[in-house]
Each structure stands twice: as structure tokens, then as C-alpha cells.
Amino acid sequence: MTQEPKTQHYSAVLCRCCRQPIPLPAIVVSMTHASRASDPKLEDDPASRVFTLRCRACDKEKPYRVGEVVQFEGVPRPRVTRARTKSGKPHQGEGFFRTANA
């Protein structure tokens, strides 16, 4: 008796810049399921719900519609956190750091 491994699925949209899948947060997944359950034709409506997501690959943020949500097989790409300076900007990695005594 052999058991086949169960494939994982996740809801995502394709990034408009790099075409990589962007996994949906749980709140957006529940919003899409609720809107499809209430009116299945809603996803064809040009004025359907819109949400903004940031791509994990290219780090660009774009708006997406509920109708653009598709199912992907596998595991979503892990989020890459970048070091930030005190001003909130990403660290440039210049290699020079100030010490407390300088």
C-alpha cells in the first residue's frame, strides 16, 4: 500500500513586473471566497474588488483584482526581509559604519 504525497496549493496572483506568483494574505483569500460565493459573476466585473500586494521577488507593489487570483501548486516563496536603517530606508551595504565613539 503506497500513499501518494499530497500536493499543496495556494492562492496567488502573478506579479505584473516579474510574473512571479505573489501568495495572498489570509484576509484577501477570505475576501475573494466571500465575493465569489455572493456573486460568481463578480470577478468578471471591471469594478470588482481591488487589493494591493508587494511582490516577494522584485519587491514592487501593484494593485490586483479578485478576478486575477489563481491556484498554484507547491509552497509559496518565503518572504525575504531586508535590513533597514533608522530612517526606514533599505540599508545600502556600503561597508562603512559609524561607531558610538566617533
Helices and strands as residue ranges (DSSP letters): E 9-14, E 21-23, H 26-38, G 40-44, E 50-54, E 61-65, G 66-68, E 70-73
